[in-house]
Amino acid sequence: MKIIGYAVLLLLISCPLFASNPVLSSTAETVVPYRLSEQEKKDGYRLLFDGTTLDGWINNSDEYILENGCIAKKASGFGNLYSEDSFCNFVLKFEFQLTPGANNGLGLRHIIVPEGYLGMELQILDNDDPQYKDLKPYQYHGGLYNYAPAKRGYLKPVGEWNQQEVIARGANIKIILNGTVILDTNIKKVIKDIPYDKVQSGLRNSCGHIAFLGHDSVVRFRYIRIKVLE
C-alpha cells in the first residue's frame, strides 16, 4: 500500500457523518441516522442499525463499538456481535469497509453460544493481503466457510465502501457484492456427500441471529437493513 498523507488516510478509514442521499455508495458520506429509500420502504425493509446506537445488537459491546455512524470491530479480540432478533428467510443489505488485512465473518441463522459460534459463516476478508495468499478457496471473501467458494475480484480497494446483499431462502444462499453475484449455492447440495456427523451442525439451522464474527482486525459496517421473506 502506498504511503499517503495523513488527512487523506483519515478520510479513507473514517465514517463521515452526513449525506443528502439515503442510498450510499463507495464515495457517499454516511447518513446519520440512516433512512430507507422510498422503494425499500415499499419493499418491506427495516433498519437493523440506524447509525446512532447499538440498540438491537447484543452480546458484545466491548470489541464492537459505535464509531461515527458505523459499527466498528476493534483491532483486537475475537468476539461476536449478534442481532437481537432472529430471522429465517430474508434479504440482508449492508455496506462494509475493510482495512489492510481485515478478517471478519457474517453469520446467518446463528444460535448464541458462550464460545465460538453455531451457524453458517460467510467470509469477510481483504483477499489481496499477502498473508492470505495460500488460503483454501472457500476462505476468501464471500465464501460459505468450509463448504463453497465465492468468485473473487469484485471487492473495492481497501478503505472504500463495499455494498453487499445476501439472500437466504431455505437452503439457497446468494451473495451480490457491488452488483455482481459472487456466490449462489444450495446448502443441501453442498453437503449431500458429506457424512452427517462431519457437517457443522449450525449449518442446518433454519432460523437464528445475524452475527458479525470478529477476528483481530478492524472492519466497519453501516446502513444495515433487512427484508423478511415468506
N, C-alpha and C positions, 0 to 999 in steps of 0.2 A: 504494500500500500504506500502511495506517495505521501510525503510529509506535506501538510497543508497548513495554512495559517490558523491560529487558534480560533479566531472568530468564525471562520468557515467550518471548522471541525465542530464547534459548539452548535452551529446551526444544523449540521447533519445529524448529530446524535441526540438532540433535544426534541421535546414535543411542544411545538408552538401552541399558543393558547386561543387564537381567534381565527375565524374564517367566515366568509359570507355565504359559502355554499355547503349544504349539509352532506353532499356526496364528495368524499375526499379522494385524493389521488396521491401519487408519489411526491408531488410538489405542493399540494394544498396544505394550508395550515389546519390545526385542529379546531373543531367546533367544540366549545365547552359552555354549557352542556351540549352533548350530542343530540341531534334530532334526526328523525327518519325522513326520507323523501316522501312526497305525497304518494308515489307509486308503491313504496314499501308499506306505507300505512294501509293502502287498499289491499295489498297482497297478504296482510296479516302478520307482518314482522313486529317484533318488540325489541327494545334495547335490553341487553344484558349488562351494559356498563355505560353510564352517562357521562363519564369523564370527571365527575366531581366527588365521587365517593365509591368505596369498595362495598357498599351495601349490595347484597345479593351474591357475594362471594365469601366463602368460608374456609376455615381450617388452616390458613397460613397468611397472617398479616405481618410476619417478620421478614420473610425473604421476598415477598411480593408487596410492592408499595405503590401508592398513588403518586405519580410524578408528572406534574404539568399536563394533566389531562390524559395520561396514559397509565395503564397497569405495567409496571416495570419489575422485571426479575433482577434482584441484586446480583452482583458478580460472584458471590459465594453462596453455597448452600444448594441442597438438592430437593427442597420441599415442593409440595404440590399445592395448587390453589384450585378450589372446586366451586362450581356454580351451586348456589343454594338449592335451586330447583333441579329436578330430574327430567330427562327428555328421552323419548323413544325414537320416533322418526321426525326428521327436521332438516331444514336448510340453515346452516350457520355461516354468517359472513363476518369477516373482521379484517383489520389491517395489522401488519406486524413489521417491525424494524429490527434487522439483525445488526449486531456489532461483530467485529472480527473474531472468528472462531466460535460464534454463538451456537448453542446447542440447547434445545428445549423439545417438548413434545406436546401435541394436542391430544388430550384424552377424550374419548367418546364413550358414553354409557358406563361410566365408572361407578364402582362402589367405593365408598370412603373406607380406607384401612389405615391402621396406625403406622405402618411402614410399607415402602414400595407402592405398588398400585395394582388395581384389579379392574381391567377394562382394556379396550383396544387403544393403541397409540399410533398416531400419525406423526412422523418425524418433522421437526422444525430445525433446520441446520444451515449453517454457512457452508454450502457444498464446496466452495473454492478454497477454503483454508487448507494449507498443506498438511496439517495434522490429520486430515480426514481422507487423504488420497488413497488409502488401502481399505476403506470400509467395504462391507458387503453391499450389494445393490439396494437392498431394502432399508439400509441405514441412512440413505441420503434423503434430502428434503421431500416430504410428501409420501414417503414410503409407509405402507402398513407394516409396522415394525415386526420383524421376524418372518413376514409372510409374502409381501408383494411390493416390488419396487415401483417407483414413480418415474416419469420422464424427467430428464434433467435439462438444464439450460434456460429456464424461464424465470429464475429469481432475478430481481433487480440488484444492482450493485449494493454492497454493504453500506448502510446509512440511509438508503432510500426506503420508502414505504411500499410494501407489497400488499396487494389485495388478494384475499383468498376466500373461496366459497367451498363449503363442504356439504354434500348432500348425503344423508344417511336415511335409507329407506329399507327396512328389513336387513337382509344380508348384503344389499348393494351399497357400496361406498364410492362416491365420486369426489374428486378434488379438482377445482378450477383455480389455477394460480395466474393472476394477471391476465385473465382472459383465455387461457389455454388449459384444456383438460390434461392433467398430468397423471391422474390415477382414476381408473374406472374398473373396479373389481367386485367380485362377489365372494364373501367370506366362506360360504358353504363350498363353493367350487375350489377355493384356495386350500381348504383343509380336508377335502374329501379323501385324500390318500394318506393322511397323517393319522396314526393311531390316536384314539380318543384321549388317552391319558397323556399324550405328548403335546396336545393343543392347550395353550394358555386358557384357563377356564374363563377369564373375564372376556375373552373374545366372543363368547356366546351370549353375553348379556343382551337382553332385548331393550332395556331401558337403563338409565343411570345419569350421572352428573357429567357435565362438561368440565374438563380439567386442563390446567397448564402444568406440565411435568418438568420441574426445574432441574437444571444442571449448573455447574459453576461458570455461568456466563450471563451477560446482560442481553435480554430480549425485551422489547416493548410492544404492547398491544393497545389498540384503540378501536373505536367505532364498532363494537361487538354487538351484533343483533342476530335474532333467530326467528324462524318461522316454523311452527309446529305443523307437521304433515299428518294426515289421517292414516 
